[in-house]
Amino acid sequence: MNELLSLPFSTVLLLAAVGLYAGIQNALAGGGSFITFPALLLAGLDPLAANMSSTIALFPSQMSSSFAGRKLVGGVGSVSFKQLFLISILGGVSGAFLLLYTPVSVFTKLIPWLVLFATSVFAWGSFFRKNSSQTHQIQAPPYILLFVQFLIAIYGGYFGGGIGFLMLAALSFAGQQVKMAGATKNALAMTMNASAVIIFMFSPSINWGAVLALGFGGILGGFSGVWLMNKLPDKWLRIFIVFVGAILTAWLFIR
């Protein structure tokens, strides 16, 4: 509580507003950590503390959006949600331990390319692939999707920036409709981050004041984002996801 009181009131309001927007964006498309991470840096945290604090702060919003969209969550073809759930936990734990022993800079140069790739795959699957909306059957052997999800989960536990886009691309390409893919990636993002949060919360580097301010806004954003996801037509939701992905990709390359 002392940490929260030590933050300027304007910083608390800014972090809460950033959390609100990040929660909405995460629920709809992903990439919220690209907003929260620099906000925490501006609040005075070092990169490692900002990364871990962002992961913890966004976790409640992931829980709220997962709960709100739980009826749409599912597997893909012969790959059950339980399998995706378990592989996400395993990958998330692995990535979190990697973060504790390796610098974040290892992945920073890859992030723009990952987001560009994920946005391109999602756009192609949503607007250009023939009959993409008429099938829910996985297009590749089940182990391919599980392996891809495991890699995404490792990255999610390690850094997390762009995992929403990566999972949307993988799930949509495998055959899920956009709203179901959105709800499923929210639940899986919560799963892989849960393991990372358990590990990070014991770190002395965490600024709990910043986490509380950011997390409060994030919870409201998570519920708001799922409400918008249920109200927006599929076409407009796809357009929004691709638009956010394109903006984030451009920003990541030029920053």
Beta strands, then each sheet from edge to edge (+ up, - down):
end
